[in-house]
Amino acid sequence: MVSIILTAHNQKSFISRAIDSVLNQTTMRWELLIIDDGSDDGTESFIKNYFLLNKKIRYFRRLFNGVVAAKNFGIKNAIGDYITFLNPEDEFKPNHIILRMNYLDYNPDVDLIIGSIDFEILKAENPDYYEKILQHENKESLLSTSVIFGRRKVFELLGGFNDVEYYETDFLVRAIDHFKIQKFDSPTYIIHII
């Protein structure tokens, strides 16, 4: 099973798209942990009214402490063999989870996979932003750290994320010496720029 950690702070207006993308996965081998980091926009009542009937979704409300602390809280409360993350403004394609789980199941030497992002919706929503990324020589690396999917032991042994500006990149740099990291070439994570 994979634990999907979604952290949110005052993002009620688009969080349902992210949650729906988890509910629409082609596998049911997941749990969704929603970490509400001190929202005051009605996120709590929205989540409770629409999503908490599903027993695979767990909701945690905390005082505002920042995204890193919220993600680390999610890691500590996760029960899955694998851990991944979903930003509240983004979404998964229906096969996102099963493809990554299968890859790690069949490649026991790989501990973490990163990438891949579907840029097509970004192209339609924000063409200027898309063109800027497209012109960069390594466009995938600009955003691929936000698509981390790995074995639970990696997050536990590294103690989660450090509270630094580029916490995802820092996490991967700390992981390099101890774990095998692989780029995953299946663009099933959809980014939306808000």
PyRosetta script that sets phi, psi and omega in degrees:
from pyrosetta import init, pose_from_sequence

init()
pose = pose_from_sequence("MVSIILTAHNQKSFISRAIDSVLNQTTMRWELLIIDDGSDDGTESFIKNYFLLNKKIRYFRRLFNGVVAAKNFGIKNAIGDYITFLNPEDEFKPNHIILRMNYLDYNPDVDLIIGSIDFEILKAENPDYYEKILQHENKESLLSTSVIFGRRKVFELLGGFNDVEYYETDFLVRAIDHFKIQKFDSPTYIIHII")
pose.set_psi(1, 148.0)
pose.set_omega(1, 177.0)
pose.set_phi(2, -110.9)
pose.set_psi(2, 137.8)
pose.set_omega(2, 173.2)
pose.set_phi(3, -96.0)
pose.set_psi(3, 120.4)
pose.set_omega(3, 178.9)
pose.set_phi(4, -101.5)
pose.set_psi(4, 121.7)
pose.set_omega(4, -177.3)
pose.set_phi(5, -106.2)
pose.set_psi(5, 120.2)
pose.set_omega(5, 179.2)
pose.set_phi(6, -119.1)
pose.set_psi(6, 114.9)
pose.set_omega(6, 177.7)
pose.set_phi(7, -103.8)
pose.set_psi(7, 142.6)
pose.set_omega(7, -176.3)
pose.set_phi(8, -144.1)
pose.set_psi(8, 143.3)
pose.set_omega(8, 171.6)
pose.set_phi(9, -139.1)
pose.set_psi(9, 107.3)
pose.set_omega(9, 179.5)
pose.set_phi(10, 54.9)
pose.set_psi(10, 50.7)
pose.set_omega(10, -179.4)
pose.set_phi(11, -126.5)
pose.set_psi(11, 32.3)
pose.set_omega(11, -177.8)
pose.set_phi(12, -58.0)
pose.set_psi(12, -31.8)
pose.set_omega(12, -171.5)
pose.set_phi(13, -65.9)
pose.set_psi(13, -21.6)
pose.set_omega(13, 179.8)
pose.set_phi(14, -133.9)
pose.set_psi(14, 3.9)
pose.set_omega(14, -176.5)
pose.set_phi(15, -65.8)
pose.set_psi(15, -26.3)
pose.set_omega(15, -178.0)
pose.set_phi(16, -64.3)
pose.set_psi(16, -31.3)
pose.set_omega(16, 177.3)
pose.set_phi(17, -62.6)
pose.set_psi(17, -42.9)
pose.set_omega(17, 179.0)
pose.set_phi(18, -64.2)
pose.set_psi(18, -46.2)
pose.set_omega(18, -178.8)
pose.set_phi(19, -65.0)
pose.set_psi(19, -43.2)
pose.set_omega(19, 178.1)
pose.set_phi(20, -59.3)
pose.set_psi(20, -35.8)
pose.set_omega(20, -179.6)
pose.set_phi(21, -67.3)
pose.set_psi(21, -27.8)
pose.set_omega(21, 174.5)
pose.set_phi(22, -74.7)
pose.set_psi(22, -44.7)
pose.set_omega(22, 179.4)
pose.set_phi(23, -61.0)
pose.set_psi(23, -26.0)
pose.set_omega(23, -178.4)
pose.set_phi(24, -92.4)
pose.set_psi(24, 11.9)
pose.set_omega(24, 178.6)
pose.set_phi(25, -65.6)
pose.set_psi(25, 151.0)
pose.set_omega(25, -178.9)
pose.set_phi(26, -78.3)
pose.set_psi(26, -5.6)
pose.set_omega(26, 173.8)
pose.set_phi(27, -122.9)
pose.set_psi(27, 152.4)
pose.set_omega(27, 175.8)
pose.set_phi(28, -104.9)
pose.set_psi(28, 12.5)
pose.set_omega(28, -178.5)
pose.set_phi(29, -85.6)
pose.set_psi(29, 59.9)
pose.set_omega(29, -179.6)
pose.set_phi(30, -148.2)
pose.set_psi(30, 160.9)
pose.set_omega(30, 164.7)
pose.set_phi(31, -129.9)
pose.set_psi(31, 146.9)
pose.set_omega(31, 178.4)
pose.set_phi(32, -114.1)
pose.set_psi(32, 120.6)
pose.set_omega(32, 175.6)
pose.set_phi(33, -104.3)
pose.set_psi(33, 114.5)
pose.set_omega(33, 177.0)
pose.set_phi(34, -99.2)
pose.set_psi(34, 117.0)
pose.set_omega(34, 179.8)
pose.set_phi(35, -105.7)
pose.set_psi(35, 105.8)
pose.set_omega(35, 179.6)
pose.set_phi(36, -86.4)
pose.set_psi(36, 108.5)
pose.set_omega(36, -175.1)
pose.set_phi(37, -90.2)
pose.set_psi(37, 68.2)
pose.set_omega(37, 174.1)
pose.set_phi(38, 71.2)
pose.set_psi(38, 33.3)
pose.set_omega(38, 178.8)
pose.set_phi(39, -65.1)
pose.set_psi(39, 145.2)
pose.set_omega(39, 175.1)
pose.set_phi(40, -128.6)
pose.set_psi(40, 27.2)
pose.set_omega(40, -178.2)
pose.set_phi(41, -109.6)
pose.set_psi(41, 14.8)
pose.set_omega(41, -179.5)
pose.set_phi(42, 89.6)
pose.set_psi(42, 11.5)
pose.set_omega(42, 179.9)
pose.set_phi(43, -56.5)
pose.set_psi(43, -43.2)
pose.set_omega(43, -175.8)
pose.set_phi(44, -59.2)
pose.set_psi(44, -51.0)
pose.set_omega(44, -178.4)
pose.set_phi(45, -67.2)
pose.set_psi(45, -34.6)
pose.set_omega(45, 177.8)
pose.set_phi(46, -62.2)
pose.set_psi(46, -49.1)
pose.set_omega(46, 179.8)
pose.set_phi(47, -62.4)
pose.set_psi(47, -46.0)
pose.set_omega(47, -177.1)
pose.set_phi(48, -64.4)
pose.set_psi(48, -38.7)
pose.set_omega(48, -178.0)
pose.set_phi(49, -71.3)
pose.set_psi(49, -33.0)
pose.set_omega(49, -170.8)
pose.set_phi(50, -110.3)
pose.set_psi(50, -24.9)
pose.set_omega(50, -168.8)
pose.set_phi(51, -123.5)
pose.set_psi(51, -19.1)
pose.set_omega(51, -173.5)
pose.set_phi(52, -79.1)
pose.set_psi(52, 1.5)
pose.set_omega(52, 171.3)
pose.set_phi(53, -71.4)
pose.set_psi(53, -22.6)
pose.set_omega(53, 178.3)
pose.set_phi(54, -84.3)
pose.set_psi(54, 117.3)
pose.set_omega(54, -175.6)
pose.set_phi(55, -70.0)
pose.set_psi(55, -9.7)
pose.set_omega(55, 177.9)
pose.set_phi(56, -84.4)
pose.set_psi(56, -5.5)
pose.set_omega(56, 179.6)
pose.set_phi(57, -106.8)
pose.set_psi(57, 127.2)
pose.set_omega(57, 175.2)
pose.set_phi(58, -117.8)
pose.set_psi(58, 132.4)
pose.set_omega(58, -176.1)
pose.set_phi(59, -113.4)
pose.set_psi(59, 131.3)
pose.set_omega(59, 177.7)
pose.set_phi(60, -126.6)
pose.set_psi(60, 126.9)
pose.set_omega(60, 175.5)
pose.set_phi(61, -106.7)
pose.set_psi(61, 129.6)
pose.set_omega(61, -179.4)
pose.set_phi(62, -130.7)
pose.set_psi(62, 159.9)
pose.set_omega(62, 170.0)
pose.set_phi(63, -65.9)
pose.set_psi(63, 147.8)
pose.set_omega(63, -178.2)
pose.set_phi(64, -57.4)
pose.set_psi(64, 125.6)
pose.set_omega(64, 179.5)
pose.set_phi(65, -143.5)
pose.set_psi(65, 5.4)
pose.set_omega(65, 177.4)
pose.set_phi(66, 96.6)
pose.set_psi(66, 158.9)
pose.set_omega(66, -172.7)
pose.set_phi(67, -65.7)
pose.set_psi(67, -36.6)
pose.set_omega(67, -178.6)
pose.set_phi(68, -65.2)
pose.set_psi(68, -47.6)
pose.set_omega(68, 178.4)
pose.set_phi(69, -62.1)
pose.set_psi(69, -38.2)
pose.set_omega(69, 179.5)
pose.set_phi(70, -65.5)
pose.set_psi(70, -42.9)
pose.set_omega(70, 179.0)
pose.set_phi(71, -66.3)
pose.set_psi(71, -40.5)
pose.set_omega(71, 178.2)
pose.set_phi(72, -64.5)
pose.set_psi(72, -35.8)
pose.set_omega(72, 175.2)
pose.set_phi(73, -62.8)
pose.set_psi(73, -41.9)
pose.set_omega(73, 177.1)
pose.set_phi(74, -61.5)
pose.set_psi(74, -43.5)
pose.set_omega(74, 178.7)
pose.set_phi(75, -59.4)
pose.set_psi(75, -44.8)
pose.set_omega(75, -178.3)
pose.set_phi(76, -64.9)
pose.set_psi(76, -27.3)
pose.set_omega(76, -178.2)
pose.set_phi(77, -99.0)
pose.set_psi(77, -1.9)
pose.set_omega(77, -179.4)
pose.set_phi(78, -74.0)
pose.set_psi(78, 145.0)
pose.set_omega(78, 178.4)
pose.set_phi(79, -118.4)
pose.set_psi(79, -1.5)
pose.set_omega(79, -178.0)
pose.set_phi(80, -74.5)
pose.set_psi(80, 160.6)
pose.set_omega(80, 173.8)
pose.set_phi(81, -72.4)
pose.set_psi(81, -26.9)
pose.set_omega(81, 178.2)
pose.set_phi(82, -121.1)
pose.set_psi(82, 154.7)
pose.set_omega(82, 178.7)
pose.set_phi(83, -131.7)
pose.set_psi(83, 138.4)
pose.set_omega(83, 174.4)
pose.set_phi(84, -147.8)
pose.set_psi(84, 178.3)
pose.set_omega(84, -173.3)
pose.set_phi(85, -135.4)
pose.set_psi(85, 152.0)
pose.set_omega(85, 176.2)
pose.set_phi(86, -138.6)
pose.set_psi(86, 122.1)
pose.set_omega(86, 176.1)
pose.set_phi(87, -73.5)
pose.set_psi(87, 144.9)
pose.set_omega(87, -173.8)
pose.set_phi(88, -64.4)
pose.set_psi(88, -20.6)
pose.set_omega(88, 179.3)
pose.set_phi(89, -91.5)
pose.set_psi(89, -7.0)
pose.set_omega(89, -175.6)
pose.set_phi(90, -103.3)
pose.set_psi(90, -175.0)
pose.set_omega(90, 178.1)
pose.set_phi(91, -155.7)
pose.set_psi(91, 160.8)
pose.set_omega(91, 174.4)
pose.set_phi(92, -100.0)
pose.set_psi(92, 145.3)
pose.set_omega(92, 164.0)
pose.set_phi(93, -72.9)
pose.set_psi(93, 158.6)
pose.set_omega(93, -173.2)
pose.set_phi(94, -57.3)
pose.set_psi(94, -26.5)
pose.set_omega(94, -178.1)
pose.set_phi(95, -100.0)
pose.set_psi(95, 10.3)
pose.set_omega(95, -176.0)
pose.set_phi(96, -56.2)
pose.set_psi(96, -52.3)
pose.set_omega(96, -174.9)
pose.set_phi(97, -70.3)
pose.set_psi(97, -47.4)
pose.set_omega(97, -175.2)
pose.set_phi(98, -63.8)
pose.set_psi(98, -38.1)
pose.set_omega(98, 179.8)
pose.set_phi(99, -63.3)
pose.set_psi(99, -42.8)
pose.set_omega(99, -178.3)
pose.set_phi(100, -73.5)
pose.set_psi(100, -39.3)
pose.set_omega(100, 176.5)
pose.set_phi(101, -62.4)
pose.set_psi(101, -46.3)
pose.set_omega(101, 179.8)
pose.set_phi(102, -60.8)
pose.set_psi(102, -40.6)
pose.set_omega(102, -180.0)
pose.set_phi(103, -61.0)
pose.set_psi(103, -47.1)
pose.set_omega(103, 179.9)
pose.set_phi(104, -70.5)
pose.set_psi(104, -34.0)
pose.set_omega(104, 176.2)
pose.set_phi(105, -61.0)
pose.set_psi(105, -40.1)
pose.set_omega(105, -177.2)
pose.set_phi(106, -90.1)
pose.set_psi(106, -5.5)
pose.set_omega(106, 178.7)
pose.set_phi(107, -129.3)
pose.set_psi(107, 73.9)
pose.set_omega(107, -174.3)
pose.set_phi(108, -64.7)
pose.set_psi(108, -15.1)
pose.set_omega(108, 178.2)
pose.set_phi(109, -80.7)
pose.set_psi(109, -15.2)
pose.set_omega(109, -179.9)
pose.set_phi(110, -92.4)
pose.set_psi(110, 132.0)
pose.set_omega(110, -177.3)
pose.set_phi(111, -102.8)
pose.set_psi(111, -36.0)
pose.set_omega(111, -177.2)
pose.set_phi(112, -135.6)
pose.set_psi(112, 141.3)
pose.set_omega(112, 170.3)
pose.set_phi(113, -125.4)
pose.set_psi(113, 146.4)
pose.set_omega(113, 178.5)
pose.set_phi(114, -128.5)
pose.set_psi(114, 154.6)
pose.set_omega(114, -179.6)
pose.set_phi(115, 82.3)
pose.set_psi(115, 177.5)
pose.set_omega(115, -2.1)
pose.set_phi(116, -112.4)
pose.set_psi(116, 157.1)
pose.set_omega(116, -173.7)
pose.set_phi(117, -110.8)
pose.set_psi(117, 139.1)
pose.set_omega(117, 172.9)
pose.set_phi(118, -88.2)
pose.set_psi(118, 114.1)
pose.set_omega(118, -177.0)
pose.set_phi(119, -91.2)
pose.set_psi(119, -7.1)
pose.set_omega(119, -172.3)
pose.set_phi(120, -64.0)
pose.set_psi(120, -41.4)
pose.set_omega(120, 179.4)
pose.set_phi(121, -68.8)
pose.set_psi(121, -36.8)
pose.set_omega(121, 176.0)
pose.set_phi(122, -60.0)
pose.set_psi(122, -38.0)
pose.set_omega(122, 178.4)
pose.set_phi(123, -60.0)
pose.set_psi(123, -41.1)
pose.set_omega(123, -179.1)
pose.set_phi(124, -75.8)
pose.set_psi(124, -38.8)
pose.set_omega(124, -175.2)
pose.set_phi(125, -78.1)
pose.set_psi(125, -37.4)
pose.set_omega(125, -173.5)
pose.set_phi(126, -144.9)
pose.set_psi(126, 77.5)
pose.set_omega(126, -173.8)
pose.set_phi(127, -60.0)
pose.set_psi(127, -35.2)
pose.set_omega(127, 179.7)
pose.set_phi(128, -65.6)
pose.set_psi(128, -44.2)
pose.set_omega(128, 178.7)
pose.set_phi(129, -63.8)
pose.set_psi(129, -43.4)
pose.set_omega(129, 179.9)
pose.set_phi(130, -60.5)
pose.set_psi(130, -46.8)
pose.set_omega(130, -178.6)
pose.set_phi(131, -62.7)
pose.set_psi(131, -38.3)
pose.set_omega(131, 179.2)
pose.set_phi(132, -63.3)
pose.set_psi(132, -43.1)
pose.set_omega(132, 178.3)
pose.set_phi(133, -68.3)
pose.set_psi(133, -43.3)
pose.set_omega(133, -177.2)
pose.set_phi(134, -59.4)
pose.set_psi(134, -34.8)
pose.set_omega(134, -178.5)
pose.set_phi(135, -77.1)
pose.set_psi(135, -14.3)
pose.set_omega(135, 179.1)
pose.set_phi(136, -74.3)
pose.set_psi(136, 138.7)
pose.set_omega(136, -175.5)
pose.set_phi(137, -62.4)
pose.set_psi(137, -24.7)
pose.set_omega(137, -179.0)
pose.set_phi(138, -131.4)
pose.set_psi(138, 64.8)
pose.set_omega(138, -172.1)
pose.set_phi(139, -57.3)
pose.set_psi(139, -38.4)
pose.set_omega(139, -177.0)
pose.set_phi(140, -64.2)
pose.set_psi(140, -38.1)
pose.set_omega(140, -176.4)
pose.set_phi(141, -68.3)
pose.set_psi(141, -20.5)
pose.set_omega(141, 179.0)
pose.set_phi(142, -63.6)
pose.set_psi(142, -32.5)
pose.set_omega(142, -173.4)
pose.set_phi(143, -125.6)
pose.set_psi(143, -7.3)
pose.set_omega(143, -170.8)
pose.set_phi(144, -69.1)
pose.set_psi(144, -20.8)
pose.set_omega(144, 179.2)
pose.set_phi(145, -64.6)
pose.set_psi(145, -19.5)
pose.set_omega(145, 178.7)
pose.set_phi(146, -78.5)
pose.set_psi(146, -2.2)
pose.set_omega(146, 179.4)
pose.set_phi(147, -117.6)
pose.set_psi(147, 63.9)
pose.set_omega(147, 179.1)
pose.set_phi(148, -92.1)
pose.set_psi(148, 132.1)
pose.set_omega(148, 179.4)
pose.set_phi(149, -139.8)
pose.set_psi(149, 119.5)
pose.set_omega(149, -175.1)
pose.set_phi(150, -154.2)
pose.set_psi(150, 174.6)
pose.set_omega(150, 178.4)
pose.set_phi(151, -72.0)
pose.set_psi(151, 144.0)
pose.set_omega(151, -177.5)
pose.set_phi(152, -52.9)
pose.set_psi(152, -39.3)
pose.set_omega(152, -176.5)
pose.set_phi(153, -59.1)
pose.set_psi(153, -31.8)
pose.set_omega(153, -179.3)
pose.set_phi(154, -63.1)
pose.set_psi(154, -47.4)
pose.set_omega(154, -178.1)
pose.set_phi(155, -68.2)
pose.set_psi(155, -36.9)
pose.set_omega(155, 179.9)
pose.set_phi(156, -69.9)
pose.set_psi(156, -46.9)
pose.set_omega(156, -176.8)
pose.set_phi(157, -69.0)
pose.set_psi(157, -30.6)
pose.set_omega(157, 177.9)
pose.set_phi(158, -87.5)
pose.set_psi(158, -5.7)
pose.set_omega(158, 179.8)
pose.set_phi(159, 70.1)
pose.set_psi(159, 30.2)
pose.set_omega(159, 179.1)
pose.set_phi(160, 74.1)
pose.set_psi(160, -151.1)
pose.set_omega(160, -176.8)
pose.set_phi(161, -93.9)
pose.set_psi(161, 146.7)
pose.set_omega(161, 169.9)
pose.set_phi(162, -84.2)
pose.set_psi(162, 147.9)
pose.set_omega(162, -178.9)
pose.set_phi(163, -83.2)
pose.set_psi(163, 74.3)
pose.set_omega(163, 178.3)
pose.set_phi(164, -127.2)
pose.set_psi(164, 168.3)
pose.set_omega(164, -173.6)
pose.set_phi(165, -59.4)
pose.set_psi(165, -50.5)
pose.set_omega(165, -179.6)
pose.set_phi(166, -103.7)
pose.set_psi(166, 67.7)
pose.set_omega(166, -170.8)
pose.set_phi(167, -65.9)
pose.set_psi(167, -32.1)
pose.set_omega(167, 179.8)
pose.set_phi(168, -71.0)
pose.set_psi(168, -43.2)
pose.set_omega(168, 176.9)
pose.set_phi(169, -63.8)
pose.set_psi(169, -43.1)
pose.set_omega(169, 177.2)
pose.set_phi(170, -57.6)
pose.set_psi(170, -42.0)
pose.set_omega(170, 179.6)
pose.set_phi(171, -60.8)
pose.set_psi(171, -46.0)
pose.set_omega(171, -179.3)
pose.set_phi(172, -66.5)
pose.set_psi(172, -38.4)
pose.set_omega(172, 177.9)
pose.set_phi(173, -63.3)
pose.set_psi(173, -40.8)
pose.set_omega(173, 177.8)
pose.set_phi(174, -67.9)
pose.set_psi(174, -28.2)
pose.set_omega(174, -178.4)
pose.set_phi(175, -79.0)
pose.set_psi(175, -24.5)
pose.set_omega(175, -172.5)
pose.set_phi(176, -53.8)
pose.set_psi(176, -43.0)
pose.set_omega(176, -175.0)
pose.set_phi(177, -74.8)
pose.set_psi(177, -14.8)
pose.set_omega(177, -172.3)
pose.set_phi(178, -118.9)
pose.set_psi(178, -20.3)
pose.set_omega(178, -172.2)
pose.set_phi(179, -136.6)
pose.set_psi(179, 156.5)
pose.set_omega(179, 176.4)
pose.set_phi(180, -89.8)
pose.set_psi(180, 123.9)
pose.set_omega(180, -179.2)
pose.set_phi(181, -112.3)
pose.set_psi(181, 134.5)
pose.set_omega(181, -177.8)
pose.set_phi(182, -130.5)
pose.set_psi(182, 140.0)
pose.set_omega(182, 171.4)
pose.set_phi(183, -78.1)
pose.set_psi(183, 137.9)
pose.set_omega(183, -177.4)
pose.set_phi(184, -110.4)
pose.set_psi(184, 120.3)
pose.set_omega(184, -173.5)
pose.set_phi(185, -98.2)
pose.set_psi(185, 70.2)
pose.set_omega(185, 173.5)
pose.set_phi(186, -147.5)
pose.set_psi(186, 99.8)
pose.set_omega(186, -171.6)
pose.set_phi(187, -73.6)
pose.set_psi(187, 84.4)
pose.set_omega(187, -176.1)
pose.set_phi(188, -118.6)
pose.set_psi(188, 6.5)
pose.set_omega(188, 176.5)
pose.set_phi(189, -106.1)
pose.set_psi(189, 120.4)
pose.set_omega(189, -176.7)
pose.set_phi(190, -101.7)
pose.set_psi(190, 122.4)
pose.set_omega(190, 179.4)
pose.set_phi(191, -96.5)
pose.set_psi(191, 135.7)
pose.set_omega(191, 172.5)
pose.set_phi(192, -120.4)
pose.set_psi(192, 131.4)
pose.set_omega(192, 178.3)
pose.set_phi(193, -94.2)
pose.set_psi(193, 123.9)
pose.set_omega(193, -178.0)
pose.set_phi(194, -104.8)
pose.dump_pdb("model.pdb")
